[in-house]
Amino acid sequence: MPLFDVYPLYNVTPVSGKDILVYDDEGTEYLDLYGGHAVISIGHAHPNYVDAITNQVNTLGFYSNAIQNPLQKQLADKLEALSGCKDYELFLCNSGAEANENALKLASFKTGKKRVVAFSKGFHGRTSAAVAATDNKNIIAPINAQQAVTILPLNDVEGVKAELEKGDVCAVIVEFIQGIGGLDQGTVEFFEQVDKLCKANNTMFIADEIQCGYGRSGKFFAFQHYNVTPDIISMAKGMGNGFPIGGILIHPDIEAKYGMLGTTFGGNHLACAAGLAVLNTIEEENLIENTNIISEYFVEKAKTIPQIKNIKGRGLMLGLEFDFEVGDLRKKLIYDEHIFTGGAANKKLLRILPPLTIKKEHVDQFFETLKKVLEEIQETV
Ligand SMILES: Cc1ncc(COP(=O)(O)O)c(C=O)c1O
C-alpha cells in the first residue's frame, strides 16, 4: 500500500541517534542541527529518557483518563517548578495542533465568543480552529474556513485594539518567536500592549509555545522575555523529546468543568514518563543555561560570516538569512557534509534548531563546514 504522499522527503534514512548525532542505515554519522523539527530537546536516546520509558512500558504503558494517574500530577508539579508558572493548571494531550485546538476551545467556552485574532506568517497546526488561525491559505480546507479568524500584521497594536473592541474576539494567539514563518518576533511594546488589550476586552491571550517553549528560547517559555501573563500556554515538541505529548497551561481564572475537554491518549503513563524524564534532564544538565551559552557563541560565529546578512530568533531557535535561497545549501549540508538544518517559509533562511545539549565543538564543526560549502557555492556561480 503506498503512503499518502504529503511530505517532500530528503533521501536519508536515520536509524539511530545519540545526543546531537544521528546515524543512517549505512552507518553515516550526521550532526543534527534540526532536532527532528525542534522536537529533540534533551538529545537522541538520552539514558534518562530511555530508562524512564523502558521502565514505564515494562510496568504499565497505558490506562484511561478515568482512573488516578499520579504521573500526571508529578509532571504538573515539575513543570510548575521549572517554568515558574505558578498557579496555572495543566491539561495534557498528544500534539501541538491538539494543544492549540483545546486552547482556542477553552477561550471560546470562557468568553462565550468565537472570533480569533492571529498574525501574519503564524503557524498553529493543521486541525480545525488551529489551521484556520494559521496564515497559509494552502492548508486551510473549506471545512476549516468557516472558523471566524482575523489575521493581522505582527506589531499592529492599533489593529488588535480595533478588532478586540468589536467585542466578539475570544482569543489572540501568537508565537513569541515564529517558527516556520521565519523566526520573526513582535516588539516588546506589541506583546505587552496585546496582553493589556486582551485583559481589557475579555479576550484570552494564548501563547503558542509549541516550538519556542521548553527552554529553546533561553527561558523556559519565550513569553517570559516579556512582561505578559498569558491566559493559556500551549506546549508540545520539546516536551517529550520525540514521544508524542502536548499540553496547555491554563490560568485559574478559567474554571474547569467535567467534560469540557477530554482525550483518550492524552496524559497516558508512557507520555508522562517521557515528559518527566525531559524535565528532570533539563534541570539536572542545566540545559537552559547551556542554551544561552551556546546561543551567544553561535551568534558571535555567525557574525563573522559575510554571506550571512541577518541573524534571527533567540536561544537555540535561530535563523541565518542569506541573500540567496538556501535550498541547495541545505542539500549540500545534508548529502555532502552530513549536517541537518531546517528551512522556513522565507526561502533565504537556514533554521537552526538543535537539541539543547549541543556543545561549542558542534558549533565549530558547523561553521567550518558552512564556510567551506559557501566557498564551493561561490565558485560554481
Ligand atoms: C508554533 C507551532 N504551533 C503548532 C504546531 C503544530 O504542532 P503539531 O505538528 O504537533 O500538531 C507547530 C508545529 O510545527 C508549531 O511550530
The ligand as an SDF file (V2000), in Angstrom:
LIG
                    3D

 16 16  0  0  0  0  0  0  0  0999 V2000
    4.2680   27.1160   16.6530 C   0  0  0  0  0  0  0  0  0  0  0  0
    3.6170   25.8140   16.3080 C   0  0  0  0  0  0  0  0  0  0  0  0
    2.3470   25.6120   16.6810 N   0  0  0  0  0  0  0  0  0  0  0  0
    1.7190   24.4490   16.4060 C   0  0  0  0  0  0  0  0  0  0  0  0
    2.3540   23.4330   15.7380 C   0  0  0  0  0  0  0  0  0  0  0  0
    1.6210   22.1540   15.4420 C   0  0  0  0  0  0  0  0  0  0  0  0
    2.1520   21.0890   16.1530 O   0  0  0  0  0  0  0  0  0  0  0  0
    1.8950   19.5700   15.7040 P   0  0  0  0  0  0  0  0  0  0  0  0
    2.5950   19.3670   14.4020 O   0  0  0  0  0  0  0  0  0  0  0  0
    2.4610   18.7570   16.8390 O   0  0  0  0  0  0  0  0  0  0  0  0
    0.4260   19.4020   15.5810 O   0  0  0  0  0  0  0  0  0  0  0  0
    3.6740   23.6090   15.3180 C   0  0  0  0  0  0  0  0  0  0  0  0
    4.3730   22.5530   14.5470 C   0  0  0  0  0  0  0  0  0  0  0  0
    5.3190   22.7810   13.8190 O   0  0  0  0  0  0  0  0  0  0  0  0
    4.3280   24.8290   15.6150 C   0  0  0  0  0  0  0  0  0  0  0  0
    5.5840   25.0560   15.2280 O   0  0  0  0  0  0  0  0  0  0  0  0
  1  2  1  0
  2  3  1  0
  2 15  2  0
  3  4  2  0
  4  5  1  0
  5  6  1  0
  5 12  2  0
  6  7  1  0
  7  8  1  0
  8  9  2  0
  8 10  1  0
  8 11  1  0
 12 13  1  0
 12 15  1  0
 13 14  2  0
 15 16  1  0
M  END
$$$$
